[in-house]
């Protein structure tokens, strides 16, 4: 089962892979900045607004990761459908 999933993900076209990887890097960056803000808030500032900004950034990073991954897979699916119909 896991082998089929890995094989399917490895067969994604390069454009979709680039979209997914770029989204992953941006999402990781947002998540790390959010974690740093929450940590800074907990140990130094203790302000509600700063905590809200950090936690919102972490939430946004998760949502962005999911949207970009699903979007890249949908682009690959439609690209595969169009290429198979041309044959």
mmCIF file as gemmi writes it, N, C-alpha and C atoms, coordinates in Angstrom:
data_model
loop_
_atom_site.group_PDB
_atom_site.id
_atom_site.type_symbol
_atom_site.label_atom_id
_atom_site.label_alt_id
_atom_site.label_comp_id
_atom_site.label_asym_id
_atom_site.label_entity_id
_atom_site.label_seq_id
_atom_site.pdbx_PDB_ins_code
_atom_site.Cartn_x
_atom_site.Cartn_y
_atom_site.Cartn_z
_atom_site.occupancy
_atom_site.B_iso_or_equiv
_atom_site.pdbx_formal_charge
_atom_site.auth_seq_id
_atom_site.auth_asym_id
_atom_site.pdbx_PDB_model_num
ATOM 1 N N . UNK Axp A 1 ? 0.83 -1.197 0 1 0 ? 1 A 1
ATOM 2 C CA . UNK Axp A 1 ? 0 0 0 1 0 ? 1 A 1
ATOM 3 C C . UNK Axp A 1 ? 0.87 1.255 0 1 0 ? 1 A 1
ATOM 4 N N . UNK Axp A 2 ? 1.84 1.286 0.9 1 0 ? 2 A 1
ATOM 5 C CA . UNK Axp A 2 ? 2.708 2.456 0.991 1 0 ? 2 A 1
ATOM 6 C C . UNK Axp A 2 ? 3.555 2.597 -0.276 1 0 ? 2 A 1
ATOM 7 N N . UNK Axp A 3 ? 3.937 1.462 -0.862 1 0 ? 3 A 1
ATOM 8 C CA . UNK Axp A 3 ? 4.706 1.494 -2.098 1 0 ? 3 A 1
ATOM 9 C C . UNK Axp A 3 ? 3.927 2.104 -3.248 1 0 ? 3 A 1
ATOM 10 N N . UNK Axp A 4 ? 2.614 1.825 -3.311 1 0 ? 4 A 1
ATOM 11 C CA . UNK Axp A 4 ? 1.772 2.407 -4.354 1 0 ? 4 A 1
ATOM 12 C C . UNK Axp A 4 ? 1.67 3.924 -4.196 1 0 ? 4 A 1
ATOM 13 N N . UNK Axp A 5 ? 1.564 4.383 -2.959 1 0 ? 5 A 1
ATOM 14 C CA . UNK Axp A 5 ? 1.469 5.813 -2.699 1 0 ? 5 A 1
ATOM 15 C C . UNK Axp A 5 ? 2.761 6.505 -3.112 1 0 ? 5 A 1
ATOM 16 N N . UNK Axp A 6 ? 3.896 5.919 -2.724 1 0 ? 6 A 1
ATOM 17 C CA . UNK Axp A 6 ? 5.19 6.508 -3.084 1 0 ? 6 A 1
ATOM 18 C C . UNK Axp A 6 ? 5.38 6.498 -4.592 1 0 ? 6 A 1
ATOM 19 N N . UNK Axp A 7 ? 4.995 5.413 -5.258 1 0 ? 7 A 1
ATOM 20 C CA . UNK Axp A 7 ? 5.114 5.317 -6.715 1 0 ? 7 A 1
ATOM 21 C C . UNK Axp A 7 ? 4.238 6.373 -7.389 1 0 ? 7 A 1
ATOM 22 N N . UNK Axp A 8 ? 3.034 6.582 -6.884 1 0 ? 8 A 1
ATOM 23 C CA . UNK Axp A 8 ? 2.138 7.589 -7.458 1 0 ? 8 A 1
ATOM 24 C C . UNK Axp A 8 ? 2.683 8.996 -7.278 1 0 ? 8 A 1
ATOM 25 N N . UNK Axp A 9 ? 3.237 9.279 -6.106 1 0 ? 9 A 1
ATOM 26 C CA . UNK Axp A 9 ? 3.781 10.609 -5.861 1 0 ? 9 A 1
ATOM 27 C C . UNK Axp A 9 ? 5.054 10.857 -6.663 1 0 ? 9 A 1
ATOM 28 N N . UNK Axp A 10 ? 5.815 9.81 -6.951 1 0 ? 10 A 1
ATOM 29 C CA . UNK Axp A 10 ? 7.022 9.969 -7.767 1 0 ? 10 A 1
ATOM 30 C C . UNK Axp A 10 ? 6.687 10.183 -9.24 1 0 ? 10 A 1
ATOM 31 N N . UNK Axp A 11 ? 5.485 9.815 -9.659 1 0 ? 11 A 1
ATOM 32 C CA . UNK Axp A 11 ? 5.113 9.974 -11.061 1 0 ? 11 A 1
ATOM 33 C C . UNK Axp A 11 ? 4.478 11.337 -11.361 1 0 ? 11 A 1
ATOM 34 N N . UNK Axp A 12 ? 4.437 12.222 -10.384 1 0 ? 12 A 1
ATOM 35 C CA . UNK Axp A 12 ? 3.873 13.562 -10.588 1 0 ? 12 A 1
ATOM 36 C C . UNK Axp A 12 ? 4.795 14.337 -11.532 1 0 ? 12 A 1
ATOM 37 N N . UNK Axp A 13 ? 4.201 15.115 -12.454 1 0 ? 13 A 1
ATOM 38 C CA . UNK Axp A 13 ? 5.033 15.855 -13.415 1 0 ? 13 A 1
ATOM 39 C C . UNK Axp A 13 ? 5.86 16.933 -12.716 1 0 ? 13 A 1
ATOM 40 N N . UNK Axp A 14 ? 6.881 17.43 -13.418 1 0 ? 14 A 1
ATOM 41 C CA . UNK Axp A 14 ? 7.845 18.337 -12.79 1 0 ? 14 A 1
ATOM 42 C C . UNK Axp A 14 ? 7.222 19.682 -12.416 1 0 ? 14 A 1
ATOM 43 N N . UNK Axp A 15 ? 6.269 20.178 -13.206 1 0 ? 15 A 1
ATOM 44 C CA . UNK Axp A 15 ? 5.624 21.448 -12.879 1 0 ? 15 A 1
ATOM 45 C C . UNK Axp A 15 ? 4.872 21.348 -11.549 1 0 ? 15 A 1
ATOM 46 N N . UNK Axp A 16 ? 4.127 20.257 -11.379 1 0 ? 16 A 1
ATOM 47 C CA . UNK Axp A 16 ? 3.384 20.064 -10.132 1 0 ? 16 A 1
ATOM 48 C C . UNK Axp A 16 ? 4.34 19.851 -8.954 1 0 ? 16 A 1
ATOM 49 N N . UNK Axp A 17 ? 5.436 19.132 -9.195 1 0 ? 17 A 1
ATOM 50 C CA . UNK Axp A 17 ? 6.427 18.949 -8.131 1 0 ? 17 A 1
ATOM 51 C C . UNK Axp A 17 ? 7.014 20.279 -7.694 1 0 ? 17 A 1
ATOM 52 N N . UNK Axp A 18 ? 7.306 21.158 -8.668 1 0 ? 18 A 1
ATOM 53 C CA . UNK Axp A 18 ? 7.848 22.469 -8.325 1 0 ? 18 A 1
ATOM 54 C C . UNK Axp A 18 ? 6.851 23.299 -7.519 1 0 ? 18 A 1
ATOM 55 N N . UNK Axp A 19 ? 5.587 23.233 -7.894 1 0 ? 19 A 1
ATOM 56 C CA . UNK Axp A 19 ? 4.554 23.957 -7.145 1 0 ? 19 A 1
ATOM 57 C C . UNK Axp A 19 ? 4.474 23.426 -5.714 1 0 ? 19 A 1
ATOM 58 N N . UNK Axp A 20 ? 4.446 22.114 -5.57 1 0 ? 20 A 1
ATOM 59 C CA . UNK Axp A 20 ? 4.329 21.507 -4.241 1 0 ? 20 A 1
ATOM 60 C C . UNK Axp A 20 ? 5.562 21.811 -3.395 1 0 ? 20 A 1
ATOM 61 N N . UNK Axp A 21 ? 6.747 21.699 -3.976 1 0 ? 21 A 1
ATOM 62 C CA . UNK Axp A 21 ? 7.968 21.952 -3.203 1 0 ? 21 A 1
ATOM 63 C C . UNK Axp A 21 ? 8.083 23.417 -2.794 1 0 ? 21 A 1
ATOM 64 N N . UNK Axp A 22 ? 7.742 24.335 -3.699 1 0 ? 22 A 1
ATOM 65 C CA . UNK Axp A 22 ? 7.784 25.755 -3.348 1 0 ? 22 A 1
ATOM 66 C C . UNK Axp A 22 ? 6.784 26.059 -2.235 1 0 ? 22 A 1
ATOM 67 N N . UNK Axp A 23 ? 5.592 25.502 -2.33 1 0 ? 23 A 1
ATOM 68 C CA . UNK Axp A 23 ? 4.587 25.687 -1.277 1 0 ? 23 A 1
ATOM 69 C C . UNK Axp A 23 ? 5.033 25.101 0.043 1 0 ? 23 A 1
ATOM 70 N N . UNK Axp A 24 ? 5.721 23.963 -0.006 1 0 ? 24 A 1
ATOM 71 C CA . UNK Axp A 24 ? 6.233 23.351 1.225 1 0 ? 24 A 1
ATOM 72 C C . UNK Axp A 24 ? 7.276 24.237 1.89 1 0 ? 24 A 1
ATOM 73 N N . UNK Axp A 25 ? 8.18 24.809 1.08 1 0 ? 25 A 1
ATOM 74 C CA . UNK Axp A 25 ? 9.208 25.686 1.648 1 0 ? 25 A 1
ATOM 75 C C . UNK Axp A 25 ? 8.601 26.953 2.247 1 0 ? 25 A 1
ATOM 76 N N . UNK Axp A 26 ? 7.644 27.549 1.553 1 0 ? 26 A 1
ATOM 77 C CA . UNK Axp A 26 ? 6.986 28.749 2.081 1 0 ? 26 A 1
ATOM 78 C C . UNK Axp A 26 ? 6.217 28.411 3.349 1 0 ? 26 A 1
ATOM 79 N N . UNK Axp A 27 ? 5.533 27.28 3.345 1 0 ? 27 A 1
ATOM 80 C CA . UNK Axp A 27 ? 4.78 26.848 4.513 1 0 ? 27 A 1
ATOM 81 C C . UNK Axp A 27 ? 5.709 26.58 5.693 1 0 ? 27 A 1
ATOM 82 N N . UNK Axp A 28 ? 6.832 25.927 5.427 1 0 ? 28 A 1
ATOM 83 C CA . UNK Axp A 28 ? 7.806 25.671 6.49 1 0 ? 28 A 1
ATOM 84 C C . UNK Axp A 28 ? 8.353 26.969 7.058 1 0 ? 28 A 1
ATOM 85 N N . UNK Axp A 29 ? 8.633 27.941 6.187 1 0 ? 29 A 1
ATOM 86 C CA . UNK Axp A 29 ? 9.126 29.238 6.644 1 0 ? 29 A 1
ATOM 87 C C . UNK Axp A 29 ? 8.096 29.938 7.534 1 0 ? 29 A 1
ATOM 88 N N . UNK Axp A 30 ? 6.826 29.957 7.094 1 0 ? 30 A 1
ATOM 89 C CA . UNK Axp A 30 ? 5.776 30.576 7.9 1 0 ? 30 A 1
ATOM 90 C C . UNK Axp A 30 ? 5.619 29.889 9.255 1 0 ? 30 A 1
ATOM 91 N N . UNK Axp A 31 ? 5.695 28.574 9.237 1 0 ? 31 A 1
ATOM 92 C CA . UNK Axp A 31 ? 5.549 27.821 10.482 1 0 ? 31 A 1
ATOM 93 C C . UNK Axp A 31 ? 6.701 28.123 11.438 1 0 ? 31 A 1
ATOM 94 N N . UNK Axp A 32 ? 7.922 28.171 10.908 1 0 ? 32 A 1
ATOM 95 C CA . UNK Axp A 32 ? 9.077 28.454 11.766 1 0 ? 32 A 1
ATOM 96 C C . UNK Axp A 32 ? 9.003 29.871 12.357 1 0 ? 32 A 1
ATOM 97 N N . UNK Axp A 33 ? 8.593 30.838 11.545 1 0 ? 33 A 1
ATOM 98 C CA . UNK Axp A 33 ? 8.458 32.206 12.056 1 0 ? 33 A 1
ATOM 99 C C . UNK Axp A 33 ? 7.363 32.256 13.114 1 0 ? 33 A 1
ATOM 100 N N . UNK Axp A 34 ? 6.262 31.555 12.889 1 0 ? 34 A 1
ATOM 101 C CA . UNK Axp A 34 ? 5.193 31.514 13.883 1 0 ? 34 A 1
ATOM 102 C C . UNK Axp A 34 ? 5.645 30.869 15.183 1 0 ? 34 A 1
ATOM 103 N N . UNK Axp A 35 ? 6.412 29.801 15.079 1 0 ? 35 A 1
ATOM 104 C CA . UNK Axp A 35 ? 6.937 29.135 16.288 1 0 ? 35 A 1
ATOM 105 C C . UNK Axp A 35 ? 7.883 30.071 17.036 1 0 ? 35 A 1
ATOM 106 N N . UNK Axp A 36 ? 8.735 30.771 16.286 1 0 ? 36 A 1
ATOM 107 C CA . UNK Axp A 36 ? 9.643 31.723 16.934 1 0 ? 36 A 1
ATOM 108 C C . UNK Axp A 36 ? 8.877 32.845 17.626 1 0 ? 36 A 1
ATOM 109 N N . UNK Axp A 37 ? 7.82 33.349 16.989 1 0 ? 37 A 1
ATOM 110 C CA . UNK Axp A 37 ? 7.023 34.408 17.627 1 0 ? 37 A 1
ATOM 111 C C . UNK Axp A 37 ? 6.33 33.919 18.891 1 0 ? 37 A 1
ATOM 112 N N . UNK Axp A 38 ? 5.782 32.721 18.845 1 0 ? 38 A 1
ATOM 113 C CA . UNK Axp A 38 ? 5.111 32.183 20.03 1 0 ? 38 A 1
ATOM 114 C C . UNK Axp A 38 ? 6.132 31.943 21.137 1 0 ? 38 A 1
ATOM 115 N N . UNK Axp A 39 ? 7.304 31.394 20.791 1 0 ? 39 A 1
ATOM 116 C CA . UNK Axp A 39 ? 8.351 31.186 21.797 1 0 ? 39 A 1
ATOM 117 C C . UNK Axp A 39 ? 8.85 32.49 22.379 1 0 ? 39 A 1
ATOM 118 N N . UNK Axp A 40 ? 9.068 33.488 21.53 1 0 ? 40 A 1
ATOM 119 C CA . UNK Axp A 40 ? 9.49 34.808 21.996 1 0 ? 40 A 1
ATOM 120 C C . UNK Axp A 40 ? 8.441 35.415 22.915 1 0 ? 40 A 1
ATOM 121 N N . UNK Axp A 41 ? 7.19 35.232 22.549 1 0 ? 41 A 1
ATOM 122 C CA . UNK Axp A 41 ? 6.105 35.753 23.372 1 0 ? 41 A 1
ATOM 123 C C . UNK Axp A 41 ? 6.064 35.06 24.735 1 0 ? 41 A 1
ATOM 124 N N . UNK Axp A 42 ? 6.261 33.746 24.753 1 0 ? 42 A 1
ATOM 125 C CA . UNK Axp A 42 ? 6.169 33.005 26.013 1 0 ? 42 A 1
ATOM 126 C C . UNK Axp A 42 ? 7.312 33.324 26.961 1 0 ? 42 A 1
ATOM 127 N N . UNK Axp A 43 ? 8.498 33.574 26.414 1 0 ? 43 A 1
ATOM 128 C CA . UNK Axp A 43 ? 9.66 33.76 27.284 1 0 ? 43 A 1
ATOM 129 C C . UNK Axp A 43 ? 10.039 35.208 27.517 1 0 ? 43 A 1
ATOM 130 N N . UNK Axp A 44 ? 9.638 36.144 26.659 1 0 ? 44 A 1
ATOM 131 C CA . UNK Axp A 44 ? 10.096 37.522 26.79 1 0 ? 44 A 1
ATOM 132 C C . UNK Axp A 44 ? 8.938 38.5 26.971 1 0 ? 44 A 1
ATOM 133 N N . UNK Axp A 45 ? 7.998 38.555 26.034 1 0 ? 45 A 1
ATOM 134 C CA . UNK Axp A 45 ? 7.033 39.641 26.007 1 0 ? 45 A 1
ATOM 135 C C . UNK Axp A 45 ? 5.727 39.378 26.756 1 0 ? 45 A 1
ATOM 136 N N . UNK Axp A 46 ? 5.158 38.225 26.622 1 0 ? 46 A 1
ATOM 137 C CA . UNK Axp A 46 ? 3.862 37.86 27.202 1 0 ? 46 A 1
ATOM 138 C C . UNK Axp A 46 ? 2.745 38.832 26.817 1 0 ? 46 A 1
ATOM 139 N N . UNK Axp A 47 ? 2.57 39.019 25.525 1 0 ? 47 A 1
ATOM 140 C CA . UNK Axp A 47 ? 1.486 39.847 25.009 1 0 ? 47 A 1
ATOM 141 C C . UNK Axp A 47 ? 0.53 38.97 24.205 1 0 ? 47 A 1
ATOM 142 N N . UNK Axp A 48 ? -0.747 39.237 24.371 1 0 ? 48 A 1
ATOM 143 C CA . UNK Axp A 48 ? -1.76 38.441 23.699 1 0 ? 48 A 1
ATOM 144 C C . UNK Axp A 48 ? -1.698 38.638 22.182 1 0 ? 48 A 1
ATOM 145 N N . UNK Axp A 49 ? -1.453 39.867 21.729 1 0 ? 49 A 1
ATOM 146 C CA . UNK Axp A 49 ? -1.44 40.146 20.294 1 0 ? 49 A 1
ATOM 147 C C . UNK Axp A 49 ? -0.319 39.396 19.587 1 0 ? 49 A 1
ATOM 148 N N . UNK Axp A 50 ? 0.857 39.352 20.18 1 0 ? 50 A 1
ATOM 149 C CA . UNK Axp A 50 ? 1.985 38.66 19.583 1 0 ? 50 A 1
ATOM 150 C C . UNK Axp A 50 ? 1.736 37.162 19.527 1 0 ? 50 A 1
ATOM 151 N N . UNK Axp A 51 ? 1.133 36.623 20.564 1 0 ? 51 A 1
ATOM 152 C CA . UNK Axp A 51 ? 0.781 35.201 20.556 1 0 ? 51 A 1
ATOM 153 C C . UNK Axp A 51 ? -0.238 34.903 19.459 1 0 ? 51 A 1
ATOM 154 N N . UNK Axp A 52 ? -1.219 35.772 19.299 1 0 ? 52 A 1
ATOM 155 C CA . UNK Axp A 52 ? -2.232 35.575 18.251 1 0 ? 52 A 1
ATOM 156 C C . UNK Axp A 52 ? -1.62 35.605 16.861 1 0 ? 52 A 1
ATOM 157 N N . UNK Axp A 53 ? -0.676 36.512 16.634 1 0 ? 53 A 1
ATOM 158 C CA . UNK Axp A 53 ? -0.014 36.588 15.324 1 0 ? 53 A 1
ATOM 159 C C . UNK Axp A 53 ? 0.771 35.305 15.064 1 0 ? 53 A 1
ATOM 160 N N . UNK Axp A 54 ? 1.516 34.839 16.05 1 0 ? 54 A 1
ATOM 161 C CA . UNK Axp A 54 ? 2.306 33.619 15.89 1 0 ? 54 A 1
ATOM 162 C C . UNK Axp A 54 ? 1.45 32.391 15.667 1 0 ? 54 A 1
ATOM 163 N N . UNK Axp A 55 ? 0.402 32.243 16.445 1 0 ? 55 A 1
ATOM 164 C CA . UNK Axp A 55 ? -0.454 31.066 16.287 1 0 ? 55 A 1
ATOM 165 C C . UNK Axp A 55 ? -1.226 31.117 14.969 1 0 ? 55 A 1
ATOM 166 N N . UNK Axp A 56 ? -1.588 32.314 14.514 1 0 ? 56 A 1
ATOM 167 C CA . UNK Axp A 56 ? -2.247 32.441 13.222 1 0 ? 56 A 1
ATOM 168 C C . UNK Axp A 56 ? -1.295 32.089 12.087 1 0 ? 56 A 1
ATOM 169 N N . UNK Axp A 57 ? -0.021 32.442 12.224 1 0 ? 57 A 1
ATOM 170 C CA . UNK Axp A 57 ? 0.964 32.084 11.207 1 0 ? 57 A 1
ATOM 171 C C . UNK Axp A 57 ? 1.15 30.569 11.133 1 0 ? 57 A 1
ATOM 172 N N . UNK Axp A 58 ? 1.144 29.899 12.27 1 0 ? 58 A 1
ATOM 173 C CA . UNK Axp A 58 ? 1.279 28.439 12.284 1 0 ? 58 A 1
ATOM 174 C C . UNK Axp A 58 ? 0.058 27.8 11.62 1 0 ? 58 A 1
ATOM 175 N N . UNK Axp A 59 ? -1.117 28.276 11.949 1 0 ? 59 A 1
ATOM 176 C CA . UNK Axp A 59 ? -2.349 27.762 11.341 1 0 ? 59 A 1
ATOM 177 C C . UNK Axp A 59 ? -2.344 28.001 9.829 1 0 ? 59 A 1
ATOM 178 N N . UNK Axp A 60 ? -1.95 29.21 9.417 1 0 ? 60 A 1
ATOM 179 C CA . UNK Axp A 60 ? -1.907 29.547 8.003 1 0 ? 60 A 1
ATOM 180 C C . UNK Axp A 60 ? -0.904 28.668 7.263 1 0 ? 60 A 1
ATOM 181 N N . UNK Axp A 61 ? 0.212 28.349 7.897 1 0 ? 61 A 1
ATOM 182 C CA . UNK Axp A 61 ? 1.205 27.475 7.264 1 0 ? 61 A 1
ATOM 183 C C . UNK Axp A 61 ? 0.622 26.095 6.994 1 0 ? 61 A 1
ATOM 184 N N . UNK Axp A 62 ? -0.128 25.561 7.922 1 0 ? 62 A 1
ATOM 185 C CA . UNK Axp A 62 ? -0.762 24.259 7.724 1 0 ? 62 A 1
ATOM 186 C C . UNK Axp A 62 ? -1.788 24.275 6.611 1 0 ? 62 A 1
ATOM 187 N N . UNK Axp A 63 ? -2.604 25.323 6.58 1 0 ? 63 A 1
ATOM 188 C CA . UNK Axp A 63 ? -3.619 25.45 5.537 1 0 ? 63 A 1
ATOM 189 C C . UNK Axp A 63 ? -2.963 25.65 4.175 1 0 ? 63 A 1
ATOM 190 N N . UNK Axp A 64 ? -1.915 26.465 4.126 1 0 ? 64 A 1
ATOM 191 C CA . UNK Axp A 64 ? -1.205 26.698 2.877 1 0 ? 64 A 1
ATOM 192 C C . UNK Axp A 64 ? -0.587 25.406 2.348 1 0 ? 64 A 1
ATOM 193 N N . UNK Axp A 65 ? 0.01 24.624 3.242 1 0 ? 65 A 1
ATOM 194 C CA . UNK Axp A 65 ? 0.604 23.351 2.838 1 0 ? 65 A 1
ATOM 195 C C . UNK Axp A 65 ? -0.45 22.428 2.226 1 0 ? 65 A 1
ATOM 196 N N . UNK Axp A 66 ? -1.587 22.327 2.876 1 0 ? 66 A 1
ATOM 197 C CA . UNK Axp A 66 ? -2.648 21.458 2.367 1 0 ? 66 A 1
ATOM 198 C C . UNK Axp A 66 ? -3.167 21.953 1.018 1 0 ? 66 A 1
ATOM 199 N N . UNK Axp A 67 ? -3.402 23.263 0.893 1 0 ? 67 A 1
ATOM 200 C CA . UNK Axp A 67 ? -3.929 23.809 -0.358 1 0 ? 67 A 1
ATOM 201 C C . UNK Axp A 67 ? -2.959 23.639 -1.513 1 0 ? 67 A 1
ATOM 202 N N . UNK Axp A 68 ? -1.685 23.894 -1.273 1 0 ? 68 A 1
ATOM 203 C CA . UNK Axp A 68 ? -0.7 23.786 -2.346 1 0 ? 68 A 1
ATOM 204 C C . UNK Axp A 68 ? -0.516 22.334 -2.753 1 0 ? 68 A 1
ATOM 205 N N . UNK Axp A 69 ? -0.5 21.426 -1.798 1 0 ? 69 A 1
ATOM 206 C CA . UNK Axp A 69 ? -0.346 20.011 -2.123 1 0 ? 69 A 1
ATOM 207 C C . UNK Axp A 69 ? -1.535 19.509 -2.927 1 0 ? 69 A 1
ATOM 208 N N . UNK Axp A 70 ? -2.732 19.805 -2.485 1 0 ? 70 A 1
ATOM 209 C CA . UNK Axp A 70 ? -3.927 19.377 -3.21 1 0 ? 70 A 1
ATOM 210 C C . UNK Axp A 70 ? -3.987 20.046 -4.576 1 0 ? 70 A 1
ATOM 211 N N . UNK Axp A 71 ? -3.664 21.321 -4.643 1 0 ? 71 A 1
ATOM 212 C CA . UNK Axp A 71 ? -3.673 22.025 -5.922 1 0 ? 71 A 1
ATOM 213 C C . UNK Axp A 71 ? -2.666 21.447 -6.905 1 0 ? 71 A 1
ATOM 214 N N . UNK Axp A 72 ? -1.464 21.134 -6.434 1 0 ? 72 A 1
ATOM 215 C CA . UNK Axp A 72 ? -0.467 20.524 -7.31 1 0 ? 72 A 1
ATOM 216 C C . UNK Axp A 72 ? -0.903 19.168 -7.82 1 0 ? 72 A 1
ATOM 217 N N . UNK Axp A 73 ? -1.539 18.38 -6.967 1 0 ? 73 A 1
ATOM 218 C CA . UNK Axp A 73 ? -2.02 17.07 -7.401 1 0 ? 73 A 1
ATOM 219 C C . UNK Axp A 73 ? -3.183 17.195 -8.388 1 0 ? 73 A 1
ATOM 220 N N . UNK Axp A 74 ? -4.033 18.19 -8.202 1 0 ? 74 A 1
ATOM 221 C CA . UNK Axp A 74 ? -5.132 18.414 -9.146 1 0 ? 74 A 1
ATOM 222 C C . UNK Axp A 74 ? -4.589 18.861 -10.504 1 0 ? 74 A 1
ATOM 223 N N . UNK Axp A 75 ? -3.589 19.739 -10.491 1 0 ? 75 A 1
ATOM 224 C CA . UNK Axp A 75 ? -2.966 20.162 -11.751 1 0 ? 75 A 1
ATOM 225 C C . UNK Axp A 75 ? -2.362 18.96 -12.465 1 0 ? 75 A 1
ATOM 226 N N . UNK Axp A 76 ? -1.695 18.09 -11.718 1 0 ? 76 A 1
ATOM 227 C CA . UNK Axp A 76 ? -1.111 16.885 -12.317 1 0 ? 76 A 1
ATOM 228 C C . UNK Axp A 76 ? -2.201 15.97 -12.878 1 0 ? 76 A 1
ATOM 229 N N . UNK Axp A 77 ? -3.292 15.835 -12.154 1 0 ? 77 A 1
ATOM 230 C CA . UNK Axp A 77 ? -4.402 14.976 -12.609 1 0 ? 77 A 1
ATOM 231 C C . UNK Axp A 77 ? -4.966 15.482 -13.928 1 0 ? 77 A 1
ATOM 232 N N . UNK Axp A 78 ? -5.252 16.787 -14.013 1 0 ? 78 A 1
ATOM 233 C CA . UNK Axp A 78 ? -5.812 17.335 -15.246 1 0 ? 78 A 1
ATOM 234 C C . UNK Axp A 78 ? -4.8 17.292 -16.386 1 0 ? 78 A 1
ATOM 235 N N . UNK Axp A 79 ? -3.532 17.514 -16.083 1 0 ? 79 A 1
ATOM 236 C CA . UNK Axp A 79 ? -2.495 17.427 -17.106 1 0 ? 79 A 1
ATOM 237 C C . UNK Axp A 79 ? -2.403 16.007 -17.647 1 0 ? 79 A 1
ATOM 238 N N . UNK Axp A 80 ? -2.502 15.019 -16.776 1 0 ? 80 A 1
ATOM 239 C CA . UNK Axp A 80 ? -2.467 13.632 -17.208 1 0 ? 80 A 1
ATOM 240 C C . UNK Axp A 80 ? -3.704 13.293 -18.047 1 0 ? 80 A 1
ATOM 241 N N . UNK Axp A 81 ? -4.86 13.82 -17.657 1 0 ? 81 A 1
ATOM 242 C CA . UNK Axp A 81 ? -6.078 13.571 -18.44 1 0 ? 81 A 1
ATOM 243 C C . UNK Axp A 81 ? -5.949 14.168 -19.84 1 0 ? 81 A 1
ATOM 244 N N . UNK Axp A 82 ? -5.445 15.38 -19.951 1 0 ? 82 A 1
ATOM 245 C CA . UNK Axp A 82 ? -5.321 16.038 -21.248 1 0 ? 82 A 1
ATOM 246 C C . UNK Axp A 82 ? -4.303 15.291 -22.112 1 0 ? 82 A 1
ATOM 247 N N . UNK Axp A 83 ? -3.183 14.883 -21.531 1 0 ? 83 A 1
ATOM 248 C CA . UNK Axp A 83 ? -2.158 14.176 -22.302 1 0 ? 83 A 1
ATOM 249 C C . UNK Axp A 83 ? -2.628 12.791 -22.745 1 0 ? 83 A 1
ATOM 250 N N . UNK Axp A 84 ? -3.436 12.118 -21.94 1 0 ? 84 A 1
ATOM 251 C CA . UNK Axp A 84 ? -3.958 10.802 -22.324 1 0 ? 84 A 1
ATOM 252 C C . UNK Axp A 84 ? -5.014 10.906 -23.411 1 0 ? 84 A 1
ATOM 253 N N . UNK Axp A 85 ? -5.764 11.995 -23.445 1 0 ? 85 A 1
ATOM 254 C CA . UNK Axp A 85 ? -6.783 12.175 -24.493 1 0 ? 85 A 1
ATOM 255 C C . UNK Axp A 85 ? -6.16 12.536 -25.837 1 0 ? 85 A 1
ATOM 256 N N . UNK Axp A 86 ? -4.956 13.11 -25.823 1 0 ? 86 A 1
ATOM 257 C CA . UNK Axp A 86 ? -4.288 13.457 -27.076 1 0 ? 86 A 1
ATOM 258 C C . UNK Axp A 86 ? -3.778 12.245 -27.819 1 0 ? 86 A 1
ATOM 259 N N . UNK Axp A 87 ? -3.543 11.14 -27.125 1 0 ? 87 A 1
ATOM 260 C CA . UNK Axp A 87 ? -2.978 9.942 -27.769 1 0 ? 87 A 1
ATOM 261 C C . UNK Axp A 87 ? -3.946 9.233 -28.666 1 0 ? 87 A 1
